[in-house]
Amino acid sequence: MYLGFYGAAREVTGSKHLLRINGKNILMDCGFFQGHRKKAREKNEKFLFDPKKIDYVILSHAHMDHSGLLPMLVKQGYKGPILCTSATRDLCTYMLQDSAKIQQSEVDFMLKRKKEVVLPLYGMEDVLPTISQMMTVPYNMKHTVCEGVSLTFLDAGHILGSAMIVLELEENGNKKTLTFTGDLGRKGLPILKDPSYIDKTDILITESTYGNRFHKFIDDVDEYLEDLLKKAIARGGKIIIPAFALERTQEVVYYTHLLIKSGRIPKIPIYVDSPLATNVTDVFRAHPECFDKEVYDEFFKNNKNPFGFGMLKYTNSVQESKNLNNIHGPMIIISASGMCEFGRVLHHLNNNLSDPKNLVLIVGYQAQNTLGRKLVNGDKSVKIFGEMVDVKAEVAVVDAFSGHADRSDLIDFISHVKGVKEVFVVHGEENQGLTFKEILKDLTPEAKVVVPRLAESFEIGNY
């Protein structure tokens, strides 16, 4: 048995982990690298393995840094199944199509500006066969992948449909269990169920996005959000929230709904300016089995909609989006993408960053070298569409919404796992991963703990 790491190795994005067993190649995730555009493009253009030699793909969840390169894998010759949960397949149906459209729209935009054009990595003709290759496996139900490999998905509590990948392996009479956390969620967040625990595993691949950080308590987020919004509304400003179409948009809408319903902030127009977010919200409504008891009992049992209320408007057309620039007075605009790298949010930032009345509210993780990270870092000017824009608007961060486990969550999860002999720390910037490695050495003293580098491969299970 061999395990190779071809993405998310000493960085957060680009998830690709390759298991070789019994002559078969099983790829766990196939995601975009995100960050500095030129460097990300170089990494995304070429796989460090032959797609034609992959036999199976297992997908942990629908976030683009885990699923976004699946159409390119298919484009370059992958013909096998893509195993995932039902909600993940439904989300990818929209998200991968949206990714292809965004890539093409960027080409069209650059052509109009007579700028250098970079061709899309893939198009709609590659997305449709990718979706047709996706096969769903329910949570908590063992599925035989191939000889010597059985798969069970456990709820990771990160986003709708997210799963830990648990593999029971047998090669030449050697039996081992491998668990890949994917992106592990947090306990106590609204909407989704808490992450499952696992009792034991021999080999653990764990994320470490927040391996050396602690989140603010979710119990306090409503007060902090209320204070920020009330001040911006009093200034007459626009509140721009770059939100991932998946999960973060629905959480922001949920909390805003509660604040308005209780009279804690004034009633102002709220626009979800993302066709993808609108479609994703429909997928949320279709999967009540993923929700925690509180939300299910309050909304779904009573046939109510937790993601839509009187002041909320979903925009679909480009013209509707442009019209928001001509509307004055306080309003909230929730728009993708969450790291401010693509999509309609770039136009809203371009039009609103220079006005000190406005507020840009960052509610999700911002990878290195992204526009979102530059705003969080306090850059006084940023480049948008090739031109510098002054940052005079207030920029605030609400990290309590993060769907990633922080250090305490990760320690709690791993402390419940028995029998670990090998741990691979991935999905974290290098300093996060190396710091978390030292914590794990104390937490799992019998285990070998490794922070793999890109394209490193390891023989596993020899004990």
C-alpha positions, -999 to 999 in steps of 0.1 A, spaced: 0 0 0 13 35 -10 -1 69 -3 9 99 -24 1 136 -18 -5 157 -49 -22 187 -35 -30 204 -1 5 194 10 19 222 32 -9 244 18 -46 246 22 -60 240 -12 -58 216 -41 -68 184 -23 -55 153 -41 -44 122 -22 -36 90 -41 -39 55 -26 -23 26 -45 -34 -9 -34 -38 -43 -51 -27 -27 -84 -55 -1 -82 -51 37 -80 -78 54 -58 -78 92 -58 -93 110 -28 -105 144 -40 -95 164 -70 -96 201 -62 -84 235 -74 -53 251 -61 -63 286 -50 -41 317 -43 -17 337 -64 -33 335 -98 -2 328 -119 11 302 -95 -23 286 -90 -28 284 -127 5 266 -132 -4 241 -106 -39 236 -119 -28 231 -155 -10 198 -150 -16 168 -128 14 152 -111 0 118 -121 -16 103 -152 -55 107 -151 -59 77 -174 -43 55 -147 -67 64 -120 -93 36 -113 -116 52 -87 -122 87 -73 -137 93 -39 -149 128 -32 -151 141 4 -173 172 -4 -182 198 -30 -159 228 -21 -139 237 -52 -106 231 -36 -117 195 -32 -138 190 -64 -130 218 -88 -106 199 -111 -128 168 -116 -139 180 -150 -102 184 -161 -95 149 -148 -123 136 -170 -112 158 -199 -77 142 -197 -90 106 -198 -105 95 -164 -134 71 -171 -143 56 -138 -168 64 -111 -167 94 -87 -181 82 -53 -197 108 -31 -228 115 -9 -261 124 -25 -259 161 -14 -224 164 -27 -235 152 -61 -264 177 -62 -241 206 -52 -215 196 -77 -241 196 -104 -244 234 -100 -210 243 -88 -189 226 -115 -212 242 -142 -207 275 -125 -170 271 -125 -169 265 -162 -191 296 -168 -169 318 -146 -138 307 -165 -154 315 -198 -168 348 -186 -133 358 -175 -120 351 -210 -148 372 -225 -141 400 -201 -104 401 -208 -111 400 -246 -133 431 -242 -105 449 -224 -80 436 -250 -59 420 -222 -39 388 -224 -63 358 -224 -58 326 -206 -80 298 -219 -104 280 -195 -91 248 -179 -123 231 -189 -157 239 -204 -193 227 -200 -186 198 -224 -163 184 -197 -186 191 -168 -216 172 -180 -198 138 -184 -182 144 -150 -216 147 -133 -227 116 -151 -198 96 -136 -208 106 -100 -222 77 -80 -238 83 -46 -232 63 -14 -253 70 17 -237 79 50 -229 50 74 -234 23 47 -204 2 37 -197 1 0 -173 -22 -18 -151 -1 -41 -129 -29 -55 -112 -60 -42 -96 -53 -8 -112 -18 -5 -145 -10 13 -157 26 18 -179 41 45 -188 78 45 -193 95 80 -207 129 84 -179 155 86 -202 184 97 -183 208 75 -207 216 47 -239 200 33 -230 165 22 -194 166 36 -180 133 46 -150 116 62 -137 88 40 -132 56 60 -115 28 40 -111 -8 51 -81 -21 32 -67 -56 26 -36 -64 6 -18 -98 7 -36 -106 40 -26 -73 56 -57 -56 69 -57 -19 78 -82 10 82 -75 44 67 -95 75 75 -93 108 57 -111 136 76 -116 157 45 -125 191 60 -137 185 95 -165 207 108 -172 222 142 -195 212 170 -223 235 179 -227 254 146 -262 261 134 -279 243 105 -258 212 101 -253 181 123 -221 180 143 -192 159 130 -192 122 137 -165 106 159 -146 75 148 -135 49 173 -103 36 157 -81 37 126 -46 26 117 -39 55 93 -52 90 97 -51 118 71 -61 149 90 -67 185 79 -50 213 98 -64 245 83 -67 260 118 -43 236 135 -27 264 155 -57 288 159 -89 290 179 -122 304 167 -143 329 185 -173 313 202 -203 310 180 -226 320 209 -212 356 207 -214 360 169 -249 375 169 -239 404 192 -207 411 172 -226 409 139 -253 431 152 -228 458 163 -210 459 129 -242 460 109 -259 487 130 -229 510 126 -227 506 89 -264 511 85 -262 543 106 -235 556 81 -258 548 52 -233 524 39 -235 493 18 -224 460 35 -206 438 11 -202 402 22 -180 380 0 -195 347 8 -189 312 -5 -220 303 -23 -220 270 -4 -226 271 34 -214 306 43 -242 323 23 -268 302 40 -253 308 75 -251 346 70 -287 347 57 -298 325 87 -282 349 113 -294 380 95 -329 366 95 -328 361 133 -314 397 139 -342 413 118 -369 390 132 -360 400 167 -357 437 159 -321 440 167 -311 456 134 -333 477 111 -351 462 81 -329 469 51 -328 452 17 -307 421 16 -295 408 -18 -279 374 -24 -262 383 -57 -252 349 -69 -271 326 -92 -251 297 -78 -260 306 -42 -297 306 -52 -293 271 -67 -273 259 -38 -300 271 -14 -325 250 -33 -302 220 -27 -302 228 10 -339 227 11 -338 193 -6 -316 177 20 -332 181 55 -315 149 65 -283 168 69 -296 194 94 -293 195 131 -324 189 153 -329 226 162 -331 238 126 -351 208 114 -377 211 142 -381 249 139 -382 251 101 -386 219 82 -412 202 104 -433 234 102 -427 237 64 -409 271 68 -379 283 48 -348 292 69 -330 308 40 -356 333 28 -377 360 44 -394 393 35 -364 416 31 -343 390 12 -340 391 -26 -321 366 -48 -307 382 -80 -301 361 -110 -294 381 -141 -263 402 -148 -285 433 -152 -300 428 -118 -265 426 -104 -254 458 -121 -285 476 -110 -273 472 -74 -246 498 -81 -273 524 -87 -292 519 -55 -282 542 -26 -287 538 11 -279 510 34 -282 474 21 -265 441 24 -251 424 -6 -240 388 -2 -220 377 -32 -196 350 -43 -167 342 -43 -157 339 -7 -120 346 -13 -128 376 -36 -110 359 -65 -138 354 -90 -175 362 -97 -197 391 -91 -182 402 -58 -153 416 -77 -176 442 -93 -191 451 -60 -157 456 -44 -145 476 -73 -175 499 -69 -176 502 -31 -141 497 -16 -132 534 -19 -162 547 1 -156 549 39 -193 546 46 -192 510 34 -184 478 52 -167 447 38 -175 418 60 -151 388 57 -168 356 70 -146 328 57 -111 315 54 -88 335 30 -60 316 14 -25 332 10 -22 357 -19 -60 360 -25 -76 394 -27 -96 384 4 -64 378 24 -50 412 12 -81 429 26 -78 411 59 -42 420 61 -51 457 58 -37 466 24 -45 502 16 -49 495 -21 -56 463 -41 -57 453 -77 -90 445 -93 -94 439 -130 -58 449 -135 -62 484 -118 -54 496 -83 -84 505 -61 -80 524 -28 -94 506 3 -112 532 24 -142 511 34 -142 494 68 -130 458 66 -141 434 94 -136 397 100 -162 374 116 -143 341 118 -169 325 141 -187 313 109 -158 292 99 -169 257 90 -134 243 98 -125 227 131 -100 248 151 -72 233 171 -94 224 201 -119 207 178 -92 187 160 -76 177 193 -110 166 206 -117 146 175 -84 128 174 -83 121 211 -114 98 206 -95 78 180 -77 46 191 -50 25 175 -35 52 153 -1 42 139 4 68 111 -8 103 108 -5 126 77 -11 163 83 -25 180 52 -47 210 43 -29 236 62 -3 263 55 32 250 64 35 267 98 0 254 108 8 219 98 42 217 114 29 232 147 0 208 147 24 179 141 41 187 174 7 186 192 -1 153 175 32 137 186 20 141 222 -16 132 214 -7 100 195 26 89 210 25 55 193 21 70 158 45 83 132 34 119 123 43 133 89 36 167 72 40 156 36 55 177 8 39 180 -26 43 148 -46 58 128 -17 47 92 -15 48 68 15 46 31 20 19 25 46 6 -3 68 38 -22 73 32 -32 109 
